[in-house]
């Protein structure tokens, strides 16, 4: 009965806050509707200046292919390499293609390393494609598994679930107890016979319910906006979301227990959130990391969640395929929940 009233208190505090209810509703909508269009590795609108010294039929055909490509913006033909380099230095061009004596020189502005590398690679493919096709008697067939249309949104949307869950169920609990410390209301709880377990559970359960609401909104938006639905069982998506919410809500309360001010709690939480996100394989494959960085994935719940939800969402995996990730998330989440209870000092 005590737990019921404590949970009711938490929901009353959330409802009376003018900002939090709007944040809970609008944040997943903004992330799901905006980020899939922005967070993509495909590089487009690369401005190319061409220096065509040969002026041959073949060089003109190549220039036309570059100008017709969807990846490039044709910056025009320059008389000399030095003239094209001035455009690079002033930021008006990204890549220079020089054609001289049947040879090709590609010079890329690598201030933005990704744009420079991808632009050079795209341009090299256009130049070498005719020679490759002439050398290969029959082109090999390529079979793309699972994400057959190579839709980048299908790859990113499950990862966005992780970001939404991390921010919503991580930062809000982080500000909870430390907010009561600053307001002075924590002292009223400390003098009551409420146990530490009941108090921490009352703090965690509302955010688990918020996690259910948020993941439902994300799934609905993925279906309504992008026409994407999980290839595997939907209930597994909910299980993974709740396990991640268990970790981050518990972790947020741990930071809140050890912090004296909201500013301190926010900075500490932000440090860990950025580290967990960048080392999780969200943006880059974990096998591409240095060995010491790859070892951190064994204790990174974000890595287990992203790996598992992509397996379910894209591959159509079942519980058998993600059992390892589920048990790892459960173990880490329970450990953090126990730590959250033990770190709360009721008589402080």
N, C-alpha and C positions, 0 to 999 in steps of 0.2 A: 504493500500500500504506500509506504514511504517513497519507493522508487517511482511510483505512478505520479505522485505530486511533484517530485523533483523534475521529472520529464515534462510535466505540464508547465512548470516554472520556466524551463528552458525555451519551450515553444512560445510562451507569452513574451519572453525577452526578445526573441527573434521577431515576433509579430509587431511588437511595439517599436522596434527599430525601423526608422523610415527608409533606410538604405538596403538592409540585408534582404528583405523579400524580393525587391526589384533585382538585386544582384543575382540571387538564386535562379530567377527566371530568365533574365536577359543574358547572363554570362554564357551559358551553354549555347544559346541561340546565336550569339555573335561569333563564338568560336567556330561553330559548325557551318555557319553560312558565309563566313569571310575567309577563314584560314585555309580551307582546301584550295581556294583560288590563288592564294599567295604563297603558301609553303610548297613549292615544287622545284625539283632540281633541273627541270628543262629550261635551258637558257634561250631566250629569243631576243629579237630587236638588236642584234649585233651590227653596229655600223661598220661597213667595210669600204675602205678607199682602195681603188685599183690603179696601179701604175703599169700600163700596158705599153711596153717599149716595142714589142714585136709587131703589133697591129695585124696579126695574121687571122685567117679564118678560124683556126682552132682557138686562138686566144679570145676572139670576139664571142665565139660560142660559149666559152667558159664564163666570160663576164656576164652574158645573158643568163646563164644558169644560176650564177650567184645572185643576180638581181631578182630572179624569179623565186628564189628560195623563201620559205616562210620564216626562216630563222635569221635572215639578214636584212638589214636596211642598206640599200646601195647608196654610198656616200658620194659617188661620182668618180670619174677618171681624172687622175692628177698627172701633170706633165712629168714630174720628177719624184723620186723617193723622198727628197728633202721636203718638198711641198706637202706630201702625205704625212710625213712625220710631224709637221707643225700642227696638223689636225689631231694627231695622237696627243701631243703635248698640251693642247688646249682643251682636250676632252671632247672634241667633236667627232672622233672616230675611235673604234676599238681594235680594229685589225687592218693591216695593210697587206695587199696581195700584189707583188711585183712579178711581172712576166717579162723575162729577158732571155733571148737566145734559146727559147724552148725550155727554159728552166723556171721554176717557181720559187719565190721567197715569200714566206708568211711571217710577218712581224706582228705580235700581239701585245696590247697593253695589259700587263699582268698585275696592275695595282689591285684589281679585283681578280684574284687568282682563278676562281671558278669560271668567270666569264671569259677570261683570256684563254684558259685551257680548253674549254668547251668550244669556243669560237674557232680556235685553231683546228680542233679535231673535226668539226663540221666542215670547215673549208678544205681540209685534207681529204675528207671522204669524197667531196665533189670533184676534186682534182684527180684522185686515183681511181675513181669508180670505173671509167671507161677501160683503163688498163687491166683492172681486176677482172672485169667481165670478159675481156678478150682472152685472158689467160685461163679462165675456168671453163671447161667444156660444157658442164651442166651445173647450174647453181644449186647449192645444197638447200634442202628444205629445213626450216627451223620450226620446232614445235615448242610453243610457249605454254608452260603448265600453269594452271590455276588462274592467274590474272592474264587471260589470253589477249585481252585488248590493251594490255600494258597501261591501264588507266591509273595514273598517279594518285588520283583521289581515292581510289579503292585501297591503295597502299597506305595513304596518310590518314584516312578517317579513323581507323581503329587506334592509331597512335594519338589522335586528337582526343579520343575517349580518355586516354591516360592523362593528358594534360588537364582536361576539365576536372576529372576526379581528383587529381593531385592538388589543384588550386582550390577547389571548393571544399574538399574534406580535409585539407591540410591547413590552410591559412585561417579558416573560420574557427576551428578548435584552438589554434594557437593563440588567438586573441581573446578566448573565452575566459579562462581563469585569471589571466593577467589583467583583463579588463575589470573583473570583479575585485581584484586586488587594488587597482587604482580607484575604483568607486567606493571601496570600503565594505561592500556587501559580503565579501568572503568571510569576514569576521562573524557575521550572523550565522553562517553555516558551521563554522568551526566550533561554536559553543553548543550546537545541537548534538544529539546522540546518533546522528546519521553516520553509518560506516563509510570507510574510504571506498569500498567496492561499490556501494550504492551510489555514492556521489559521482565517481568516475563513470559508471555505467549510465547515469542520468545525463552526463556530458556527452557520451559517445553515441547513444541510441538516436538522438535527433539527427545527427550528421549521417548516420547510416540510412535513415529514412530519406534525408535529402539526397544521398547518393542514389537511392532507388529512383527518385524523381528525376534526377539529372541524367542518369543513364537511359531512362525511358525517353526523355526529350531528345537526347542525342540519336537514339535508334530511329525515332519517328522522323527527325530531320534528315537523317541519312537516306531514309526511304522516300520521303516527300520531295526533297530538294534534288537528290542525286540519283534516286531510283536504286539505291544499294541496300541490300539486306544480307544478313549473315548467311554464309553457305552452310554453317554448322548449326547446332541447337542454340536457340536464343537463350535458354535458361543458363547455358554455360557462360554467356556474356554477363549475365546478372551475377553469377557466382564469382567470376573474376573481379567484377566491379566492387562487390561487397568485401572481398578479401583485400583489395587495394584500399578501400575506404577504412577497413579495420586498421591497416598499418598507418595510413596518413593521419587519421583522427587520433589514434593513440600517440603517434609521434608529435603531433601538434600539441597535445595536452602535456607531454613530457617537457617540451620546450617552454610551455606556459608555466608549468610548475617551477621550473628553474629560473624564470625571468621575473624581473621586478617591474618592468615597464613595457608598454606595447611596442615602443620603438626597438628595444632590445630583442623582444620576441620576433618581430618582423625581420630584422636583419639576420638573426640566427636561422630562422626558417628559410629565408631567401637563399642563404648560402647553401644549405643542404638540398633545397629543391633544384637549384641550378646544377649542382654536382650530380645528383641522382638522374636528372634528365639528360645531361650531356653524356653520361657514362652508361646509358641504358640501351643504346642502339636505336634510339628514336630517329636520329638523323643519319648516322653512319653505321655500317655493319660493325659489330663488336669485334669480329676477327681482324678488322683493319687497325685496331688499337694496338699500342705497345703492350707487351706481355703484362707489365705491372698494372696497367689500366684495365686490361681484360680480366684480371683476377678479381677486381672489384665487382664484376657482374654477378659473382656467386652470392653476394650479400645485398644485391640491389633489387628491391622488389619491383621497381619500374621495368627492369630488364625482363623479369619473369612474366609480368603482366603483358608487355608489348609482344613478346614472343608468343604467348599463349593466345592472346586475342586475335593476332594476325592469323594464327593457325586455324582458329575457329571461324573467323570472319571470311577469310580468303580461301583457305584450303578445305574448309568444311570438316575440320577435325572434330573428333568426339572426345569424351572424357579420357579415354585410354591414351589419346595422343598428347594430352596436356596434363596428365596426372602428376608428372614431376613438378611442373610449374605451380599447380594448385597446392600441392603439399608444401612446397617451399614458401609460397605466399602465406599459407595458413600458419606455418611454424614461425615465420618472421612477424606476422601480425599478432599472434598470441604472445610472443615474447615482448613485443612493444606494449601490448595491453597490460600485461603484468607489471612491466616497468612503470607505466603511467600510474597505476594504482600505488605502487611502492614509493614512487617519487613525490606523491602528494603528501605534504606535511600538514595534517589536519589541525594541529595545535600551534602552528607557527603564527 
